[in-house]
Amino acid sequence: MNTNVEKQAGKPISSEDRMWLESAWAKLQTKMSAECARIGANIPYIPVNGRYEDLGEKDIYWWTNGFWPGMLWQMYQATGDGAYRTAAEQVEERLDTALHGFDGLHHDVGFMWLHSAVADYRLTGNPRSRTRGLHAANILAGRYNPAGQFLRAWNDDPGNNRSGWMIIDCLMNIPLLYWASDETQDPRYRDIAILHTDTVLRTALRGDGSSNHIMIFDPADGSVLENPGGQGFESGSSWSRGQAWALYGMALSHRHTGNQDYLDAAKLIAHYFIANVASTGDLPLADFRAPAEPVVYDTTAAMCAACGLLEIAGAVPEYEQALYVKAALRMLQATEAKFVNWNPEEDGIVGGGSVAYHGGEHEIPIIYGDYFFIEAVLRFLNQDKHLW
């Protein structure tokens, strides 16, 4: 018997790996305590010269505005430190401007309110937070297109009608609908989530486990029109964070429905993801099907995928778990070694994130990379709160 291996709630890890995780958690507590004191109720996104600006002053509707309160709630429930709760509650109140303003909201209301209001409600029972979460769920459900059976992603730009657009990211927003159905005992929200997920299975996922980022349908009859490259290299390429959204999103839909097809899809995507990072030191490139040069990494894809791999590990039989657990841990450790900034005087934890393949925002700290890093470490240590 190998006595050098522990099992953390079905997660086979070595004692050395556990020591690494405990060290990372200790450093996270130091870093997050300093950031919470410095940032408070501001809303961070990408730091500039080691400091966050308050994105809430610039764009209260921005899709990432829920990740900072999500980090705060994860830290609060793991440490009991009331400073995290106070800051999270203050951000949640600020987001009311977006919730009631409405016009600037897209499908990303899940990202925005699952980790702020719904997290608050789950942890404290705050009835006002429950109302906010249900309000957001109704906004998301209102984006459903019955003809195509999908949730519309973005609103129109001037001269650009996006009424038929669906993007892979939305798989991570629909847990808001599952929560709303559970909370109200009304199946309509769940039905929309399931129909959307089935459309993704049918149209956006490829047979090898890769995924399109964007699917454009005829909004009148639901027929597929095209699949542009979106934030990846080109149409038909493989934007790595899109793969991570699909991996974790399908695993989450399995959690909420028990549908084996969703778990099988998550596993197929996971195997594709693991195979692709194997040749790049467990650090995903921004697109798995792009030219060899320039080399552009995206650690946010790694952090999200790691959480998805742990979600799969919790859903499969014992002797399947190691594949997913070890792959998740390798990505966390590779990212920490190359890109994590533990300096408590500087904002941002996980560097190496890329917003999209094209454009200048490459290999930088991005707030959602930090959120998923915290979630993954806490999941390994059985100290996380399920916020999806």
Contacts in CASP RR format, 6 or more apart in sequence:
PFRMAT RR
TARGET T0000
AUTHOR 0000-0000-0000
METHOD contacts of the structure
MODEL  1
MNTNVEKQAGKPISSEDRMWLESAWAKLQTKMSAECARIGANIPYIPVNG
RYEDLGEKDIYWWTNGFWPGMLWQMYQATGDGAYRTAAEQVEERLDTALH
GFDGLHHDVGFMWLHSAVADYRLTGNPRSRTRGLHAANILAGRYNPAGQF
LRAWNDDPGNNRSGWMIIDCLMNIPLLYWASDETQDPRYRDIAILHTDTV
LRTALRGDGSSNHIMIFDPADGSVLENPGGQGFESGSSWSRGQAWALYGM
ALSHRHTGNQDYLDAAKLIAHYFIANVASTGDLPLADFRAPAEPVVYDTT
AAMCAACGLLEIAGAVPEYEQALYVKAALRMLQATEAKFVNWNPEEDGIV
GGGSVAYHGGEHEIPIIYGDYFFIEAVLRFLNQDKHLW
4 14 0 8 1.000
4 15 0 8 1.000
4 16 0 8 1.000
5 12 0 8 1.000
5 13 0 8 1.000
5 14 0 8 1.000
5 15 0 8 1.000
6 12 0 8 1.000
6 13 0 8 1.000
6 14 0 8 1.000
6 15 0 8 1.000
6 18 0 8 1.000
7 13 0 8 1.000
8 18 0 8 1.000
8 380 0 8 1.000
8 381 0 8 1.000
8 382 0 8 1.000
9 314 0 8 1.000
9 382 0 8 1.000
10 313 0 8 1.000
10 314 0 8 1.000
10 318 0 8 1.000
10 321 0 8 1.000
10 325 0 8 1.000
11 310 0 8 1.000
11 313 0 8 1.000
11 321 0 8 1.000
11 325 0 8 1.000
11 380 0 8 1.000
12 321 0 8 1.000
12 322 0 8 1.000
12 325 0 8 1.000
12 326 0 8 1.000
13 21 0 8 1.000
13 325 0 8 1.000
13 329 0 8 1.000
13 380 0 8 1.000
17 329 0 8 1.000
20 333 0 8 1.000
21 377 0 8 1.000
21 380 0 8 1.000
21 381 0 8 1.000
22 381 0 8 1.000
24 332 0 8 1.000
24 336 0 8 1.000
24 377 0 8 1.000
25 377 0 8 1.000
25 378 0 8 1.000
25 381 0 8 1.000
25 383 0 8 1.000
27 342 0 8 1.000
28 75 0 8 1.000
28 349 0 8 1.000
28 373 0 8 1.000
28 374 0 8 1.000
28 377 0 8 1.000
29 75 0 8 1.000
29 79 0 8 1.000
30 342 0 8 1.000
30 344 0 8 1.000
31 342 0 8 1.000
31 343 0 8 1.000
31 344 0 8 1.000
31 349 0 8 1.000
32 71 0 8 1.000
32 75 0 8 1.000
32 84 0 8 1.000
32 374 0 8 1.000
33 81 0 8 1.000
33 83 0 8 1.000
33 344 0 8 1.000
34 344 0 8 1.000
34 345 0 8 1.000
35 344 0 8 1.000
35 347 0 8 1.000
35 348 0 8 1.000
36 72 0 8 1.000
36 75 0 8 1.000
36 83 0 8 1.000
36 84 0 8 1.000
36 87 0 8 1.000
37 83 0 8 1.000
38 347 0 8 1.000
39 52 0 8 1.000
39 68 0 8 1.000
39 87 0 8 1.000
39 347 0 8 1.000
40 87 0 8 1.000
40 90 0 8 1.000
40 91 0 8 1.000
41 87 0 8 1.000
41 90 0 8 1.000
41 91 0 8 1.000
41 94 0 8 1.000
42 52 0 8 1.000
42 53 0 8 1.000
42 54 0 8 1.000
42 56 0 8 1.000
43 54 0 8 1.000
43 55 0 8 1.000
43 56 0 8 1.000
43 60 0 8 1.000
43 62 0 8 1.000
43 65 0 8 1.000
43 66 0 8 1.000
43 68 0 8 1.000
43 91 0 8 1.000
43 94 0 8 1.000
44 52 0 8 1.000
44 53 0 8 1.000
44 54 0 8 1.000
44 55 0 8 1.000
44 68 0 8 1.000
44 347 0 8 1.000
44 348 0 8 1.000
44 367 0 8 1.000
45 52 0 8 1.000
45 53 0 8 1.000
45 55 0 8 1.000
45 62 0 8 1.000
45 64 0 8 1.000
45 366 0 8 1.000
45 367 0 8 1.000
46 52 0 8 1.000
46 361 0 8 1.000
46 364 0 8 1.000
46 365 0 8 1.000
46 366 0 8 1.000
46 367 0 8 1.000
47 346 0 8 1.000
47 347 0 8 1.000
47 348 0 8 1.000
47 364 0 8 1.000
47 365 0 8 1.000
50 346 0 8 1.000
50 347 0 8 1.000
50 348 0 8 1.000
51 346 0 8 1.000
51 347 0 8 1.000
52 347 0 8 1.000
52 348 0 8 1.000
55 62 0 8 1.000
55 64 0 8 1.000
55 65 0 8 1.000
56 62 0 8 1.000
56 65 0 8 1.000
56 94 0 8 1.000
60 94 0 8 1.000
60 95 0 8 1.000
60 97 0 8 1.000
60 98 0 8 1.000
61 98 0 8 1.000
61 104 0 8 1.000
61 105 0 8 1.000
61 106 0 8 1.000
63 106 0 8 1.000
63 108 0 8 1.000
63 111 0 8 1.000
63 112 0 8 1.000
64 111 0 8 1.000
64 366 0 8 1.000
64 367 0 8 1.000
64 368 0 8 1.000
65 91 0 8 1.000
65 95 0 8 1.000
65 98 0 8 1.000
65 112 0 8 1.000
66 91 0 8 1.000
66 95 0 8 1.000
66 111 0 8 1.000
66 112 0 8 1.000
66 113 0 8 1.000
66 115 0 8 1.000
66 116 0 8 1.000
67 111 0 8 1.000
67 115 0 8 1.000
67 367 0 8 1.000
67 368 0 8 1.000
67 369 0 8 1.000
67 370 0 8 1.000
67 371 0 8 1.000
68 91 0 8 1.000
68 367 0 8 1.000
68 371 0 8 1.000
69 87 0 8 1.000
69 88 0 8 1.000
69 91 0 8 1.000
69 92 0 8 1.000
69 115 0 8 1.000
69 116 0 8 1.000
69 119 0 8 1.000
69 120 0 8 1.000
70 88 0 8 1.000
70 115 0 8 1.000
70 116 0 8 1.000
70 119 0 8 1.000
70 371 0 8 1.000
70 387 0 8 1.000
71 367 0 8 1.000
71 370 0 8 1.000
71 371 0 8 1.000
71 374 0 8 1.000
72 84 0 8 1.000
72 85 0 8 1.000
72 87 0 8 1.000
72 88 0 8 1.000
72 91 0 8 1.000
73 84 0 8 1.000
73 85 0 8 1.000
73 88 0 8 1.000
73 115 0 8 1.000
73 116 0 8 1.000
73 119 0 8 1.000
73 120 0 8 1.000
73 123 0 8 1.000
73 385 0 8 1.000
73 387 0 8 1.000
74 371 0 8 1.000
74 374 0 8 1.000
74 375 0 8 1.000
74 378 0 8 1.000
74 384 0 8 1.000
74 385 0 8 1.000
74 387 0 8 1.000
75 81 0 8 1.000
75 84 0 8 1.000
75 374 0 8 1.000
76 82 0 8 1.000
76 84 0 8 1.000
76 85 0 8 1.000
76 88 0 8 1.000
76 123 0 8 1.000
77 123 0 8 1.000
77 385 0 8 1.000
78 378 0 8 1.000
78 383 0 8 1.000
78 384 0 8 1.000
78 385 0 8 1.000
85 124 0 8 1.000
88 116 0 8 1.000
88 119 0 8 1.000
88 120 0 8 1.000
89 120 0 8 1.000
91 116 0 8 1.000
92 116 0 8 1.000
92 117 0 8 1.000
92 120 0 8 1.000
92 129 0 8 1.000
92 132 0 8 1.000
95 112 0 8 1.000
95 113 0 8 1.000
95 116 0 8 1.000
95 117 0 8 1.000
95 132 0 8 1.000
96 132 0 8 1.000
98 104 0 8 1.000
98 105 0 8 1.000
98 112 0 8 1.000
99 105 0 8 1.000
99 113 0 8 1.000
99 132 0 8 1.000
99 135 0 8 1.000
99 136 0 8 1.000
99 139 0 8 1.000
102 139 0 8 1.000
104 155 0 8 1.000
105 112 0 8 1.000
105 139 0 8 1.000
106 153 0 8 1.000
106 154 0 8 1.000
106 155 0 8 1.000
107 140 0 8 1.000
107 143 0 8 1.000
107 151 0 8 1.000
107 152 0 8 1.000
107 153 0 8 1.000
107 154 0 8 1.000
107 167 0 8 1.000
107 169 0 8 1.000
107 170 0 8 1.000
107 173 0 8 1.000
108 169 0 8 1.000
108 173 0 8 1.000
109 136 0 8 1.000
109 137 0 8 1.000
109 139 0 8 1.000
109 140 0 8 1.000
109 173 0 8 1.000
109 176 0 8 1.000
110 136 0 8 1.000
110 140 0 8 1.000
110 172 0 8 1.000
110 173 0 8 1.000
110 174 0 8 1.000
110 175 0 8 1.000
110 176 0 8 1.000
111 172 0 8 1.000
111 173 0 8 1.000
112 136 0 8 1.000
113 132 0 8 1.000
113 133 0 8 1.000
113 136 0 8 1.000
113 176 0 8 1.000
114 173 0 8 1.000
114 175 0 8 1.000
114 176 0 8 1.000
114 179 0 8 1.000
114 387 0 8 1.000
114 388 0 8 1.000
115 371 0 8 1.000
115 387 0 8 1.000
116 132 0 8 1.000
117 129 0 8 1.000
117 130 0 8 1.000
117 132 0 8 1.000
117 133 0 8 1.000
117 136 0 8 1.000
118 129 0 8 1.000
118 130 0 8 1.000
118 133 0 8 1.000
118 176 0 8 1.000
118 179 0 8 1.000
118 387 0 8 1.000
119 385 0 8 1.000
119 387 0 8 1.000
120 126 0 8 1.000
120 129 0 8 1.000
121 127 0 8 1.000
121 129 0 8 1.000
121 130 0 8 1.000
121 133 0 8 1.000
122 385 0 8 1.000
122 387 0 8 1.000
123 385 0 8 1.000
130 183 0 8 1.000
133 176 0 8 1.000
133 179 0 8 1.000
133 180 0 8 1.000
134 180 0 8 1.000
134 183 0 8 1.000
134 184 0 8 1.000
136 176 0 8 1.000
137 176 0 8 1.000
137 177 0 8 1.000
137 179 0 8 1.000
137 180 0 8 1.000
137 189 0 8 1.000
138 180 0 8 1.000
140 151 0 8 1.000
140 173 0 8 1.000
140 174 0 8 1.000
140 176 0 8 1.000
140 177 0 8 1.000
141 177 0 8 1.000
141 180 0 8 1.000
141 188 0 8 1.000
141 189 0 8 1.000
141 192 0 8 1.000
143 151 0 8 1.000
143 152 0 8 1.000
144 150 0 8 1.000
144 151 0 8 1.000
144 152 0 8 1.000
144 192 0 8 1.000
144 195 0 8 1.000
144 196 0 8 1.000
145 151 0 8 1.000
145 152 0 8 1.000
145 163 0 8 1.000
145 164 0 8 1.000
145 217 0 8 1.000
145 219 0 8 1.000
145 222 0 8 1.000
147 218 0 8 1.000
147 219 0 8 1.000
147 220 0 8 1.000
147 221 0 8 1.000
147 222 0 8 1.000
148 199 0 8 1.000
148 217 0 8 1.000
148 219 0 8 1.000
148 221 0 8 1.000
148 222 0 8 1.000
149 195 0 8 1.000
149 196 0 8 1.000
149 198 0 8 1.000
149 199 0 8 1.000
149 222 0 8 1.000
150 164 0 8 1.000
150 166 0 8 1.000
150 195 0 8 1.000
150 196 0 8 1.000
150 199 0 8 1.000
150 200 0 8 1.000
150 215 0 8 1.000
150 217 0 8 1.000
150 222 0 8 1.000
151 166 0 8 1.000
151 170 0 8 1.000
151 173 0 8 1.000
151 174 0 8 1.000
151 192 0 8 1.000
151 196 0 8 1.000
152 162 0 8 1.000
152 163 0 8 1.000
152 164 0 8 1.000
152 165 0 8 1.000
152 166 0 8 1.000
152 219 0 8 1.000
153 162 0 8 1.000
153 165 0 8 1.000
153 166 0 8 1.000
153 167 0 8 1.000
153 169 0 8 1.000
153 170 0 8 1.000
153 214 0 8 1.000
154 162 0 8 1.000
154 165 0 8 1.000
154 167 0 8 1.000
155 162 0 8 1.000
156 162 0 8 1.000
156 163 0 8 1.000
163 219 0 8 1.000
164 216 0 8 1.000
164 217 0 8 1.000
164 218 0 8 1.000
164 219 0 8 1.000
164 222 0 8 1.000
165 214 0 8 1.000
165 215 0 8 1.000
165 216 0 8 1.000
165 217 0 8 1.000
166 196 0 8 1.000
166 199 0 8 1.000
166 200 0 8 1.000
166 203 0 8 1.000
166 204 0 8 1.000
166 214 0 8 1.000
166 215 0 8 1.000
166 216 0 8 1.000
166 217 0 8 1.000
167 213 0 8 1.000
167 214 0 8 1.000
167 215 0 8 1.000
168 200 0 8 1.000
168 204 0 8 1.000
168 211 0 8 1.000
168 212 0 8 1.000
168 213 0 8 1.000
168 214 0 8 1.000
168 242 0 8 1.000
168 245 0 8 1.000
168 246 0 8 1.000
169 242 0 8 1.000
169 245 0 8 1.000
170 196 0 8 1.000
170 200 0 8 1.000
171 197 0 8 1.000
171 200 0 8 1.000
171 245 0 8 1.000
171 246 0 8 1.000
171 248 0 8 1.000
171 249 0 8 1.000
171 250 0 8 1.000
171 252 0 8 1.000
171 253 0 8 1.000
172 245 0 8 1.000
172 248 0 8 1.000
172 249 0 8 1.000
172 252 0 8 1.000
172 388 0 8 1.000
174 192 0 8 1.000
174 193 0 8 1.000
174 196 0 8 1.000
174 197 0 8 1.000
174 249 0 8 1.000
174 253 0 8 1.000
175 193 0 8 1.000
175 252 0 8 1.000
175 256 0 8 1.000
175 388 0 8 1.000
177 189 0 8 1.000
177 190 0 8 1.000
177 192 0 8 1.000
177 193 0 8 1.000
178 189 0 8 1.000
178 190 0 8 1.000
178 193 0 8 1.000
178 253 0 8 1.000
178 256 0 8 1.000
178 257 0 8 1.000
180 186 0 8 1.000
180 189 0 8 1.000
181 187 0 8 1.000
181 188 0 8 1.000
181 189 0 8 1.000
181 190 0 8 1.000
181 193 0 8 1.000
190 256 0 8 1.000
190 257 0 8 1.000
193 253 0 8 1.000
193 256 0 8 1.000
194 253 0 8 1.000
194 257 0 8 1.000
194 259 0 8 1.000
197 250 0 8 1.000
197 253 0 8 1.000
197 262 0 8 1.000
200 246 0 8 1.000
200 250 0 8 1.000
201 261 0 8 1.000
201 262 0 8 1.000
201 265 0 8 1.000
203 212 0 8 1.000
203 215 0 8 1.000
203 224 0 8 1.000
204 211 0 8 1.000
204 212 0 8 1.000
204 215 0 8 1.000
204 227 0 8 1.000
204 246 0 8 1.000
205 211 0 8 1.000
205 212 0 8 1.000
205 246 0 8 1.000
205 265 0 8 1.000
205 268 0 8 1.000
205 269 0 8 1.000
206 212 0 8 1.000
207 268 0 8 1.000
208 272 0 8 1.000
209 243 0 8 1.000
209 265 0 8 1.000
209 268 0 8 1.000
209 269 0 8 1.000
209 271 0 8 1.000
209 272 0 8 1.000
210 238 0 8 1.000
210 243 0 8 1.000
210 269 0 8 1.000
210 272 0 8 1.000
210 288 0 8 1.000
210 289 0 8 1.000
211 238 0 8 1.000
211 242 0 8 1.000
211 243 0 8 1.000
211 246 0 8 1.000
211 269 0 8 1.000
212 227 0 8 1.000
212 229 0 8 1.000
212 235 0 8 1.000
212 236 0 8 1.000
213 227 0 8 1.000
213 228 0 8 1.000
213 229 0 8 1.000
213 230 0 8 1.000
213 231 0 8 1.000
213 232 0 8 1.000
213 239 0 8 1.000
213 242 0 8 1.000
214 227 0 8 1.000
214 228 0 8 1.000
214 229 0 8 1.000
214 230 0 8 1.000
215 224 0 8 1.000
215 227 0 8 1.000
216 224 0 8 1.000
216 225 0 8 1.000
216 226 0 8 1.000
216 227 0 8 1.000
216 228 0 8 1.000
217 223 0 8 1.000
217 224 0 8 1.000
217 225 0 8 1.000
218 225 0 8 1.000
226 235 0 8 1.000
227 235 0 8 1.000
227 236 0 8 1.000
228 235 0 8 1.000
229 235 0 8 1.000
229 236 0 8 1.000
229 237 0 8 1.000
229 239 0 8 1.000
230 239 0 8 1.000
230 356 0 8 1.000
231 239 0 8 1.000
231 241 0 8 1.000
231 242 0 8 1.000
231 355 0 8 1.000
231 356 0 8 1.000
231 357 0 8 1.000
231 358 0 8 1.000
232 238 0 8 1.000
232 239 0 8 1.000
232 286 0 8 1.000
232 287 0 8 1.000
232 290 0 8 1.000
232 356 0 8 1.000
232 357 0 8 1.000
232 358 0 8 1.000
233 239 0 8 1.000
233 287 0 8 1.000
233 289 0 8 1.000
233 290 0 8 1.000
233 291 0 8 1.000
233 357 0 8 1.000
233 358 0 8 1.000
236 289 0 8 1.000
237 287 0 8 1.000
237 288 0 8 1.000
237 289 0 8 1.000
237 290 0 8 1.000
237 357 0 8 1.000
238 276 0 8 1.000
238 287 0 8 1.000
238 288 0 8 1.000
238 289 0 8 1.000
239 286 0 8 1.000
239 287 0 8 1.000
239 356 0 8 1.000
239 357 0 8 1.000
240 273 0 8 1.000
240 276 0 8 1.000
240 284 0 8 1.000
240 285 0 8 1.000
240 286 0 8 1.000
240 287 0 8 1.000
240 288 0 8 1.000
240 298 0 8 1.000
240 301 0 8 1.000
241 286 0 8 1.000
241 298 0 8 1.000
241 300 0 8 1.000
241 301 0 8 1.000
241 304 0 8 1.000
242 301 0 8 1.000
243 269 0 8 1.000
243 272 0 8 1.000
243 273 0 8 1.000
243 284 0 8 1.000
243 288 0 8 1.000
243 301 0 8 1.000
243 305 0 8 1.000
244 273 0 8 1.000
244 284 0 8 1.000
244 300 0 8 1.000
244 301 0 8 1.000
244 302 0 8 1.000
244 304 0 8 1.000
244 305 0 8 1.000
244 308 0 8 1.000
245 304 0 8 1.000
246 265 0 8 1.000
246 269 0 8 1.000
247 266 0 8 1.000
247 269 0 8 1.000
247 270 0 8 1.000
247 273 0 8 1.000
247 304 0 8 1.000
247 305 0 8 1.000
247 308 0 8 1.000
247 309 0 8 1.000
247 312 0 8 1.000
248 266 0 8 1.000
248 304 0 8 1.000
248 305 0 8 1.000
248 307 0 8 1.000
248 308 0 8 1.000
248 311 0 8 1.000
249 266 0 8 1.000
249 308 0 8 1.000
250 262 0 8 1.000
250 263 0 8 1.000
250 265 0 8 1.000
250 266 0 8 1.000
250 269 0 8 1.000
251 262 0 8 1.000
251 263 0 8 1.000
251 266 0 8 1.000
251 308 0 8 1.000
251 311 0 8 1.000
251 312 0 8 1.000
251 315 0 8 1.000
252 311 0 8 1.000
252 388 0 8 1.000
253 259 0 8 1.000
253 262 0 8 1.000
254 260 0 8 1.000
254 262 0 8 1.000
254 263 0 8 1.000
254 266 0 8 1.000
254 315 0 8 1.000
255 311 0 8 1.000
255 315 0 8 1.000
255 388 0 8 1.000
263 312 0 8 1.000
263 315 0 8 1.000
263 316 0 8 1.000
266 308 0 8 1.000
266 311 0 8 1.000
266 312 0 8 1.000
267 312 0 8 1.000
267 316 0 8 1.000
270 305 0 8 1.000
270 308 0 8 1.000
270 309 0 8 1.000
270 312 0 8 1.000
270 324 0 8 1.000
270 327 0 8 1.000
273 284 0 8 1.000
273 305 0 8 1.000
274 323 0 8 1.000
274 327 0 8 1.000
276 284 0 8 1.000
276 285 0 8 1.000
276 288 0 8 1.000
277 283 0 8 1.000
277 284 0 8 1.000
277 302 0 8 1.000
277 331 0 8 1.000
280 297 0 8 1.000
281 334 0 8 1.000
282 302 0 8 1.000
282 327 0 8 1.000
282 330 0 8 1.000
282 331 0 8 1.000
282 333 0 8 1.000
282 334 0 8 1.000
283 297 0 8 1.000
283 299 0 8 1.000
283 302 0 8 1.000
283 331 0 8 1.000
283 334 0 8 1.000
283 335 0 8 1.000
283 338 0 8 1.000
284 297 0 8 1.000
284 298 0 8 1.000
284 299 0 8 1.000
284 301 0 8 1.000
284 302 0 8 1.000
284 305 0 8 1.000
284 331 0 8 1.000
285 295 0 8 1.000
285 296 0 8 1.000
285 297 0 8 1.000
285 298 0 8 1.000
286 296 0 8 1.000
286 297 0 8 1.000
286 298 0 8 1.000
286 301 0 8 1.000
286 354 0 8 1.000
286 356 0 8 1.000
286 357 0 8 1.000
286 362 0 8 1.000
287 296 0 8 1.000
287 357 0 8 1.000
290 296 0 8 1.000
290 357 0 8 1.000
296 354 0 8 1.000
296 357 0 8 1.000
296 362 0 8 1.000
296 363 0 8 1.000
297 339 0 8 1.000
297 352 0 8 1.000
297 353 0 8 1.000
297 354 0 8 1.000
297 363 0 8 1.000
298 352 0 8 1.000
298 353 0 8 1.000
298 354 0 8 1.000
299 335 0 8 1.000
299 339 0 8 1.000
299 350 0 8 1.000
299 351 0 8 1.000
299 352 0 8 1.000
299 353 0 8 1.000
299 369 0 8 1.000
300 350 0 8 1.000
300 352 0 8 1.000
300 353 0 8 1.000
300 354 0 8 1.000
300 366 0 8 1.000
300 368 0 8 1.000
300 369 0 8 1.000
300 372 0 8 1.000
302 331 0 8 1.000
302 332 0 8 1.000
302 334 0 8 1.000
302 335 0 8 1.000
303 331 0 8 1.000
303 332 0 8 1.000
303 335 0 8 1.000
303 350 0 8 1.000
303 368 0 8 1.000
303 369 0 8 1.000
303 371 0 8 1.000
303 372 0 8 1.000
303 373 0 8 1.000
303 376 0 8 1.000
304 368 0 8 1.000
304 369 0 8 1.000
304 372 0 8 1.000
305 328 0 8 1.000
305 331 0 8 1.000
306 327 0 8 1.000
306 328 0 8 1.000
306 329 0 8 1.000
306 331 0 8 1.000
306 332 0 8 1.000
306 372 0 8 1.000
306 376 0 8 1.000
307 328 0 8 1.000
307 372 0 8 1.000
307 375 0 8 1.000
307 376 0 8 1.000
307 379 0 8 1.000
308 328 0 8 1.000
309 324 0 8 1.000
309 325 0 8 1.000
309 327 0 8 1.000
309 328 0 8 1.000
310 324 0 8 1.000
310 325 0 8 1.000
310 328 0 8 1.000
310 376 0 8 1.000
310 379 0 8 1.000
310 380 0 8 1.000
312 324 0 8 1.000
313 320 0 8 1.000
313 321 0 8 1.000
313 324 0 8 1.000
313 325 0 8 1.000
313 328 0 8 1.000
314 321 0 8 1.000
316 324 0 8 1.000
328 376 0 8 1.000
328 380 0 8 1.000
329 380 0 8 1.000
332 373 0 8 1.000
332 376 0 8 1.000
332 377 0 8 1.000
335 350 0 8 1.000
335 352 0 8 1.000
335 373 0 8 1.000
338 352 0 8 1.000
339 350 0 8 1.000
339 351 0 8 1.000
339 352 0 8 1.000
339 353 0 8 1.000
339 363 0 8 1.000
340 349 0 8 1.000
340 350 0 8 1.000
340 351 0 8 1.000
340 373 0 8 1.000
341 348 0 8 1.000
341 349 0 8 1.000
341 350 0 8 1.000
341 351 0 8 1.000
341 365 0 8 1.000
342 349 0 8 1.000
347 365 0 8 1.000
348 365 0 8 1.000
348 367 0 8 1.000
348 370 0 8 1.000
349 365 0 8 1.000
349 369 0 8 1.000
349 370 0 8 1.000
349 373 0 8 1.000
349 374 0 8 1.000
350 365 0 8 1.000
350 366 0 8 1.000
350 369 0 8 1.000
350 370 0 8 1.000
350 373 0 8 1.000
351 363 0 8 1.000
351 364 0 8 1.000
351 365 0 8 1.000
351 366 0 8 1.000
352 362 0 8 1.000
352 363 0 8 1.000
352 364 0 8 1.000
352 365 0 8 1.000
353 362 0 8 1.000
353 363 0 8 1.000
353 364 0 8 1.000
353 365 0 8 1.000
353 366 0 8 1.000
353 369 0 8 1.000
354 361 0 8 1.000
354 362 0 8 1.000
354 363 0 8 1.000
354 364 0 8 1.000
355 361 0 8 1.000
355 362 0 8 1.000
355 366 0 8 1.000
375 384 0 8 1.000
375 387 0 8 1.000
378 384 0 8 1.000
378 385 0 8 1.000
END
